[in-house]
């Protein structure tokens, strides 16, 4: 995040650049983060001919 701000000038990461890596991992464990970021899709079946 720090590099995105310093090198590329991306202002979207300014607030996150000041957080420690450990803090970011703790934020990712929160239920509200997981609810927004996890997307589950069903596995599509395929048929394979044998022989």
PDB file of N, CA, C and O in Angstrom:
ATOM      1  N   UNK A   1       0.818  -1.176   0.000  1.00  0.00           N
ATOM      2  CA  UNK A   1       0.000   0.000   0.000  1.00  0.00           C
ATOM      3  C   UNK A   1       0.874   1.257   0.000  1.00  0.00           C
ATOM      4  O   UNK A   1       0.588   2.242  -0.681  1.00  0.00           O
ATOM      5  N   UNK A   2       1.937   1.186   0.780  1.00  0.00           N
ATOM      6  CA  UNK A   2       2.832   2.342   0.860  1.00  0.00           C
ATOM      7  C   UNK A   2       3.435   2.634  -0.516  1.00  0.00           C
ATOM      8  O   UNK A   2       3.549   3.793  -0.916  1.00  0.00           O
ATOM      9  N   UNK A   3       3.819   1.580  -1.236  1.00  0.00           N
ATOM     10  CA  UNK A   3       4.420   1.763  -2.553  1.00  0.00           C
ATOM     11  C   UNK A   3       3.416   2.335  -3.544  1.00  0.00           C
ATOM     12  O   UNK A   3       3.775   3.158  -4.387  1.00  0.00           O
ATOM     13  N   UNK A   4       2.173   1.910  -3.449  1.00  0.00           N
ATOM     14  CA  UNK A   4       1.144   2.431  -4.344  1.00  0.00           C
ATOM     15  C   UNK A   4       0.987   3.937  -4.167  1.00  0.00           C
ATOM     16  O   UNK A   4       0.732   4.663  -5.128  1.00  0.00           O
ATOM     17  N   UNK A   5       1.142   4.395  -2.933  1.00  0.00           N
ATOM     18  CA  UNK A   5       1.013   5.830  -2.666  1.00  0.00           C
ATOM     19  C   UNK A   5       2.290   6.565  -3.050  1.00  0.00           C
ATOM     20  O   UNK A   5       2.241   7.574  -3.753  1.00  0.00           O
ATOM     21  N   UNK A   6       3.439   6.058  -2.588  1.00  0.00           N
ATOM     22  CA  UNK A   6       4.705   6.770  -2.804  1.00  0.00           C
ATOM     23  C   UNK A   6       5.173   6.745  -4.255  1.00  0.00           C
ATOM     24  O   UNK A   6       5.537   7.783  -4.808  1.00  0.00           O
ATOM     25  N   UNK A   7       5.166   5.573  -4.870  1.00  0.00           N
ATOM     26  CA  UNK A   7       5.714   5.447  -6.224  1.00  0.00           C
ATOM     27  C   UNK A   7       4.710   5.855  -7.286  1.00  0.00           C
ATOM     28  O   UNK A   7       5.029   6.602  -8.211  1.00  0.00           O
ATOM     29  N   UNK A   8       3.476   5.346  -7.139  1.00  0.00           N
ATOM     30  CA  UNK A   8       2.495   5.561  -8.193  1.00  0.00           C
ATOM     31  C   UNK A   8       1.537   6.716  -7.917  1.00  0.00           C
ATOM     32  O   UNK A   8       0.778   7.113  -8.801  1.00  0.00           O
ATOM     33  N   UNK A   9       1.565   7.252  -6.716  1.00  0.00           N
ATOM     34  CA  UNK A   9       0.712   8.390  -6.393  1.00  0.00           C
ATOM     35  C   UNK A   9      -0.767   8.058  -6.341  1.00  0.00           C
ATOM     36  O   UNK A   9      -1.606   8.923  -6.590  1.00  0.00           O
ATOM     37  N   UNK A  10      -1.096   6.811  -6.020  1.00  0.00           N
ATOM     38  CA  UNK A  10      -2.491   6.379  -5.969  1.00  0.00           C
ATOM     39  C   UNK A  10      -3.091   6.779  -4.626  1.00  0.00           C
ATOM     40  O   UNK A  10      -2.768   6.187  -3.596  1.00  0.00           O
ATOM     41  N   UNK A  11      -3.951   7.768  -4.637  1.00  0.00           N
ATOM     42  CA  UNK A  11      -4.514   8.334  -3.407  1.00  0.00           C
ATOM     43  C   UNK A  11      -5.522   7.404  -2.740  1.00  0.00           C
ATOM     44  O   UNK A  11      -5.878   7.621  -1.581  1.00  0.00           O
ATOM     45  N   UNK A  12      -5.990   6.374  -3.443  1.00  0.00           N
ATOM     46  CA  UNK A  12      -6.968   5.461  -2.850  1.00  0.00           C
ATOM     47  C   UNK A  12      -6.388   4.688  -1.672  1.00  0.00           C
ATOM     48  O   UNK A  12      -7.141   4.221  -0.818  1.00  0.00           O
ATOM     49  N   UNK A  13      -5.072   4.544  -1.607  1.00  0.00           N
ATOM     50  CA  UNK A  13      -4.440   3.734  -0.567  1.00  0.00           C
ATOM     51  C   UNK A  13      -3.781   4.559   0.532  1.00  0.00           C
ATOM     52  O   UNK A  13      -3.033   4.010   1.341  1.00  0.00           O
ATOM     53  N   UNK A  14      -4.035   5.844   0.580  1.00  0.00           N
ATOM     54  CA  UNK A  14      -3.375   6.698   1.565  1.00  0.00           C
ATOM     55  C   UNK A  14      -3.674   6.276   2.994  1.00  0.00           C
ATOM     56  O   UNK A  14      -2.759   6.213   3.816  1.00  0.00           O
ATOM     57  N   UNK A  15      -4.926   5.987   3.311  1.00  0.00           N
ATOM     58  CA  UNK A  15      -5.284   5.605   4.681  1.00  0.00           C
ATOM     59  C   UNK A  15      -4.706   4.235   5.030  1.00  0.00           C
ATOM     60  O   UNK A  15      -4.238   4.030   6.151  1.00  0.00           O
ATOM     61  N   UNK A  16      -4.731   3.310   4.099  1.00  0.00           N
ATOM     62  CA  UNK A  16      -4.247   1.962   4.370  1.00  0.00           C
ATOM     63  C   UNK A  16      -2.727   1.895   4.445  1.00  0.00           C
ATOM     64  O   UNK A  16      -2.185   0.987   5.076  1.00  0.00           O
ATOM     65  N   UNK A  17      -2.033   2.831   3.819  1.00  0.00           N
ATOM     66  CA  UNK A  17      -0.574   2.802   3.795  1.00  0.00           C
ATOM     67  C   UNK A  17       0.023   2.974   5.185  1.00  0.00           C
ATOM     68  O   UNK A  17       1.147   2.532   5.424  1.00  0.00           O
ATOM     69  N   UNK A  18      -0.688   3.594   6.094  1.00  0.00           N
ATOM     70  CA  UNK A  18      -0.185   3.811   7.437  1.00  0.00           C
ATOM     71  C   UNK A  18      -0.405   2.641   8.390  1.00  0.00           C
ATOM     72  O   UNK A  18       0.094   2.665   9.515  1.00  0.00           O
ATOM     73  N   UNK A  19      -1.141   1.620   7.961  1.00  0.00           N
ATOM     74  CA  UNK A  19      -1.432   0.478   8.817  1.00  0.00           C
ATOM     75  C   UNK A  19      -0.336  -0.571   8.713  1.00  0.00           C
ATOM     76  O   UNK A  19       0.324  -0.704   7.682  1.00  0.00           O
ATOM     77  N   UNK A  20      -0.156  -1.309   9.792  1.00  0.00           N
ATOM     78  CA  UNK A  20       0.822  -2.395   9.758  1.00  0.00           C
ATOM     79  C   UNK A  20       0.235  -3.590   9.022  1.00  0.00           C
ATOM     80  O   UNK A  20      -0.980  -3.696   8.855  1.00  0.00           O
ATOM     81  N   UNK A  21       1.107  -4.482   8.589  1.00  0.00           N
ATOM     82  CA  UNK A  21       0.654  -5.673   7.876  1.00  0.00           C
ATOM     83  C   UNK A  21      -0.219  -6.539   8.786  1.00  0.00           C
ATOM     84  O   UNK A  21      -1.231  -7.083   8.343  1.00  0.00           O
ATOM     85  N   UNK A  22       0.170  -6.665  10.046  1.00  0.00           N
ATOM     86  CA  UNK A  22      -0.613  -7.445  10.995  1.00  0.00           C
ATOM     87  C   UNK A  22      -2.017  -6.901  11.167  1.00  0.00           C
ATOM     88  O   UNK A  22      -2.978  -7.661  11.284  1.00  0.00           O
ATOM     89  N   UNK A  23      -2.130  -5.581  11.184  1.00  0.00           N
ATOM     90  CA  UNK A  23      -3.441  -4.951  11.323  1.00  0.00           C
ATOM     91  C   UNK A  23      -4.301  -5.232  10.085  1.00  0.00           C
ATOM     92  O   UNK A  23      -5.505  -5.458  10.204  1.00  0.00           O
ATOM     93  N   UNK A  24      -3.692  -5.218   8.917  1.00  0.00           N
ATOM     94  CA  UNK A  24      -4.446  -5.518   7.695  1.00  0.00           C
ATOM     95  C   UNK A  24      -4.985  -6.942   7.723  1.00  0.00           C
ATOM     96  O   UNK A  24      -6.128  -7.182   7.335  1.00  0.00           O
ATOM     97  N   UNK A  25      -4.161  -7.893   8.183  1.00  0.00           N
ATOM     98  CA  UNK A  25      -4.630  -9.274   8.287  1.00  0.00           C
ATOM     99  C   UNK A  25      -5.767  -9.393   9.278  1.00  0.00           C
ATOM    100  O   UNK A  25      -6.710 -10.147   9.039  1.00  0.00           O
ATOM    101  N   UNK A  26      -5.704  -8.673  10.379  1.00  0.00           N
ATOM    102  CA  UNK A  26      -6.798  -8.698  11.357  1.00  0.00           C
ATOM    103  C   UNK A  26      -8.080  -8.116  10.769  1.00  0.00           C
ATOM    104  O   UNK A  26      -9.170  -8.619  11.043  1.00  0.00           O
ATOM    105  N   UNK A  27      -7.961  -7.070   9.972  1.00  0.00           N
ATOM    106  CA  UNK A  27      -9.143  -6.483   9.342  1.00  0.00           C
ATOM    107  C   UNK A  27      -9.784  -7.457   8.362  1.00  0.00           C
ATOM    108  O   UNK A  27     -11.006  -7.496   8.227  1.00  0.00           O
ATOM    109  N   UNK A  28      -8.955  -8.242   7.680  1.00  0.00           N
ATOM    110  CA  UNK A  28      -9.473  -9.186   6.697  1.00  0.00           C
ATOM    111  C   UNK A  28     -10.228 -10.343   7.339  1.00  0.00           C
ATOM    112  O   UNK A  28     -11.004 -11.017   6.663  1.00  0.00           O
ATOM    113  N   UNK A  29     -10.020 -10.585   8.618  1.00  0.00           N
ATOM    114  CA  UNK A  29     -10.723 -11.666   9.318  1.00  0.00           C
ATOM    115  C   UNK A  29     -12.118 -11.255   9.773  1.00  0.00           C
ATOM    116  O   UNK A  29     -12.906 -12.106  10.184  1.00  0.00           O
ATOM    117  N   UNK A  30     -12.429  -9.984   9.706  1.00  0.00           N
ATOM    118  CA  UNK A  30     -13.722  -9.507  10.200  1.00  0.00           C
ATOM    119  C   UNK A  30     -14.859 -10.023   9.331  1.00  0.00           C
ATOM    120  O   UNK A  30     -14.704 -10.196   8.122  1.00  0.00           O
ATOM    121  N   UNK A  31     -15.992 -10.262   9.955  1.00  0.00           N
ATOM    122  CA  UNK A  31     -17.154 -10.839   9.282  1.00  0.00           C
ATOM    123  C   UNK A  31     -17.673  -9.925   8.173  1.00  0.00           C
ATOM    124  O   UNK A  31     -18.031 -10.404   7.098  1.00  0.00           O
ATOM    125  N   UNK A  32     -17.716  -8.629   8.419  1.00  0.00           N
ATOM    126  CA  UNK A  32     -18.243  -7.717   7.395  1.00  0.00           C
ATOM    127  C   UNK A  32     -17.334  -7.659   6.170  1.00  0.00           C
ATOM    128  O   UNK A  32     -17.825  -7.504   5.052  1.00  0.00           O
ATOM    129  N   UNK A  33     -16.023  -7.780   6.356  1.00  0.00           N
ATOM    130  CA  UNK A  33     -15.102  -7.817   5.215  1.00  0.00           C
ATOM    131  C   UNK A  33     -15.315  -9.104   4.425  1.00  0.00           C
ATOM    132  O   UNK A  33     -15.401  -9.080   3.197  1.00  0.00           O
ATOM    133  N   UNK A  34     -15.398 -10.221   5.133  1.00  0.00           N
ATOM    134  CA  UNK A  34     -15.572 -11.503   4.465  1.00  0.00           C
ATOM    135  C   UNK A  34     -16.886 -11.566   3.703  1.00  0.00           C
ATOM    136  O   UNK A  34     -16.948 -12.140   2.616  1.00  0.00           O
ATOM    137  N   UNK A  35     -17.921 -10.985   4.258  1.00  0.00           N
ATOM    138  CA  UNK A  35     -19.230 -11.002   3.597  1.00  0.00           C
ATOM    139  C   UNK A  35     -19.191 -10.243   2.280  1.00  0.00           C
ATOM    140  O   UNK A  35     -19.876 -10.620   1.329  1.00  0.00           O
ATOM    141  N   UNK A  36     -18.412  -9.196   2.214  1.00  0.00           N
ATOM    142  CA  UNK A  36     -18.330  -8.403   0.983  1.00  0.00           C
ATOM    143  C   UNK A  36     -17.373  -8.994  -0.028  1.00  0.00           C
ATOM    144  O   UNK A  36     -17.582  -8.837  -1.230  1.00  0.00           O
ATOM    145  N   UNK A  37     -16.325  -9.672   0.423  1.00  0.00           N
ATOM    146  CA  UNK A  37     -15.259 -10.098  -0.475  1.00  0.00           C
ATOM    147  C   UNK A  37     -15.327 -11.539  -0.950  1.00  0.00           C
ATOM    148  O   UNK A  37     -14.757 -11.862  -1.992  1.00  0.00           O
ATOM    149  N   UNK A  38     -16.004 -12.411  -0.224  1.00  0.00           N
ATOM    150  CA  UNK A  38     -16.066 -13.800  -0.642  1.00  0.00           C
ATOM    151  C   UNK A  38     -17.240 -14.015  -1.576  1.00  0.00           C
ATOM    152  O   UNK A  38     -18.368 -13.619  -1.281  1.00  0.00           O
ATOM    153  N   UNK A  39     -16.967 -14.635  -2.683  1.00  0.00           N
ATOM    154  CA  UNK A  39     -18.001 -14.931  -3.671  1.00  0.00           C
ATOM    155  C   UNK A  39     -17.900 -16.410  -4.009  1.00  0.00           C
ATOM    156  O   UNK A  39     -16.875 -16.874  -4.511  1.00  0.00           O
ATOM    157  N   UNK A  40     -18.961 -17.141  -3.734  1.00  0.00           N
ATOM    158  CA  UNK A  40     -18.956 -18.581  -3.948  1.00  0.00           C
ATOM    159  C   UNK A  40     -19.740 -18.922  -5.197  1.00  0.00           C
ATOM    160  O   UNK A  40     -20.843 -18.418  -5.406  1.00  0.00           O
ATOM    161  N   UNK A  41     -19.170 -19.778  -6.025  1.00  0.00           N
ATOM    162  CA  UNK A  41     -19.879 -20.286  -7.191  1.00  0.00           C
ATOM    163  C   UNK A  41     -19.883 -21.810  -7.128  1.00  0.00           C
ATOM    164  O   UNK A  41     -18.941 -22.427  -6.631  1.00  0.00           O
ATOM    165  N   UNK A  42     -20.939 -22.393  -7.630  1.00  0.00           N
ATOM    166  CA  UNK A  42     -21.032 -23.841  -7.635  1.00  0.00           C
ATOM    167  C   UNK A  42     -20.111 -24.410  -8.712  1.00  0.00           C
ATOM    168  O   UNK A  42     -19.891 -23.788  -9.751  1.00  0.00           O
ATOM    169  N   UNK A  43     -19.586 -25.583  -8.450  1.00  0.00           N
ATOM    170  CA  UNK A  43     -18.742 -26.254  -9.416  1.00  0.00           C
ATOM    171  C   UNK A  43     -19.600 -26.808 -10.544  1.00  0.00           C
ATOM    172  O   UNK A  43     -20.632 -27.434 -10.304  1.00  0.00           O
ATOM    173  N   UNK A  44     -19.170 -26.576 -11.754  1.00  0.00           N
ATOM    174  CA  UNK A  44     -19.908 -27.088 -12.903  1.00  0.00           C
ATOM    175  C   UNK A  44     -19.429 -28.495 -13.206  1.00  0.00           C
ATOM    176  O   UNK A  44     -18.232 -28.750 -13.332  1.00  0.00           O
ATOM    177  N   UNK A  45     -20.379 -29.393 -13.320  1.00  0.00           N
ATOM    178  CA  UNK A  45     -20.040 -30.777 -13.609  1.00  0.00           C
ATOM    179  C   UNK A  45     -19.669 -30.971 -15.067  1.00  0.00           C
ATOM    180  O   UNK A  45     -20.162 -30.257 -15.941  1.00  0.00           O
ATOM    181  N   UNK A  46     -18.810 -31.925 -15.325  1.00  0.00           N
ATOM    182  CA  UNK A  46     -18.435 -32.270 -16.695  1.00  0.00           C
ATOM    183  C   UNK A  46     -18.543 -33.774 -16.856  1.00  0.00           C
ATOM    184  O   UNK A  46     -18.315 -34.527 -15.910  1.00  0.00           O
ATOM    185  N   UNK A  47     -18.881 -34.194 -18.020  1.00  0.00           N
ATOM    186  CA  UNK A  47     -18.948 -35.635 -18.270  1.00  0.00           C
ATOM    187  C   UNK A  47     -17.724 -36.063 -19.058  1.00  0.00           C
ATOM    188  O   UNK A  47     -17.276 -35.374 -19.975  1.00  0.00           O
ATOM    189  N   UNK A  48     -17.196 -37.218 -18.678  1.00  0.00           N
ATOM    190  CA  UNK A  48     -16.025 -37.766 -19.338  1.00  0.00           C
ATOM    191  C   UNK A  48     -16.383 -39.153 -19.830  1.00  0.00           C
ATOM    192  O   UNK A  48     -16.831 -39.998 -19.055  1.00  0.00           O
ATOM    193  N   UNK A  49     -16.189 -39.386 -21.110  1.00  0.00           N
ATOM    194  CA  UNK A  49     -16.474 -40.715 -21.639  1.00  0.00           C
ATOM    195  C   UNK A  49     -15.321 -41.663 -21.291  1.00  0.00           C
ATOM    196  O   UNK A  49     -14.150 -41.336 -21.479  1.00  0.00           O
ATOM    197  N   UNK A  50     -15.674 -42.816 -20.792  1.00  0.00           N
ATOM    198  CA  UNK A  50     -14.674 -43.795 -20.412  1.00  0.00           C
ATOM    199  C   UNK A  50     -14.631 -44.879 -21.474  1.00  0.00           C
ATOM    200  O   UNK A  50     -15.664 -45.424 -21.864  1.00  0.00           O
ATOM    201  N   UNK A  51     -13.459 -45.177 -21.925  1.00  0.00           N
ATOM    202  CA  UNK A  51     -13.289 -46.280 -22.886  1.00  0.00           C
ATOM    203  C   UNK A  51     -13.355 -45.762 -24.244  1.00  0.00           C
ATOM    204  O   UNK A  51     -13.235 -46.525 -25.202  1.00  0.00           O
TER     205      UNK A  51
END
